[in-house]
Amino acid sequence: MAENDDISVRGLAKLEDTCRKIQTMEIRGAGRIARAAAGALKEYAGVQQVEDLHRFHEEMGRAADILLATRPTAVSLSNAVGMVMRIQASDVARARSAIMENADRFIENSLRAVDRIGEIGSKRIRSGETILTHCNSEAALSIIARAHRDGKEIDVIATESRPRMQGLLTIGFLDELGVPTELIVDSAVRSAMNDVDAVVVGADVITGNGSLVNKIGTSQIALFAHEARTPFIVAAETYKFSPATIMGELVEIEERPAEEVLKDASLYRHVRVRNPAFDVTPHQYIDVICTEAGAIPPEMSYVIIKERLGWELTD
Ligand code: RI2
């Protein structure tokens, strides 16, 4: 019994380490977070030594809750946890292998979805165009990388994406690929928009009505794009769509530590630093959402939620 508990505690330490990495954004990006959560559940299931099925489910439920508490906005996390934990088994051995198989399948499908989004979304990009992107999205960069690989001559404008400067990850990636890229401060987006042919961004959440929750600053970029009649393209795997929003739930916007914005806010007596990590872009400003299931108008989000995630409105 003591040995069993030790093994279980070891599993917990590893799981908590993954959670810490997600919280501190060492692991970041909605897709990577989802895959890390699936991988952590797989590992946790693998080391559980309990023989009672009910206890196994309790342990796995505990692990899922710990993972879900790391970052409140990304629905990719709760969809990944839900998909991995959706099992039916009559004993612990079968339950364990079902969870491990689900996790492997989720990770594989997620990686395949990013490639497919690149293939589908890149058809919207023509040679000679300048693409603006914000933050660092694997799915958005998959579109840009595919267009470049297909021989299209494109330029990219990347925002810094304060306060965490994910734009530096983006320019590093594009530099490796050999894509000519300009880095701008976030507040230069309006003036840069005159030179932009399309905006391509990722997604943390797509709501039931097709609105987009993404890195703070996305909604003002969308507004400028709308004003300039510049196409605004979203790259989102179908597990970024939020079933809870069709039941009327609002998406919780994560507020991150003030120190990410201002090192020492205590110097000021009357100043409060706000650090919302995401904002909401209304669906009216979105031209197309590129998913692995196709390029869809935002108004089709409900169909994706119903058909790909198995949720629908009920009485
Ligand atoms: P992929 C990121 O969130 C950004 O908002 C990015 O647009 C989104 O996740 C999607 O990224 P954060 O983790 O899943 O940097 O496309 O807060 O990589």
Residues whose N, C-alpha, C, O or C-beta is under 5 A from the ligand:
A	BS01	RI2	R28 G29 A30 G31 R32 H134 C135 N136 S137 E138 A139 A140 G202 A203 D204 N214 K215
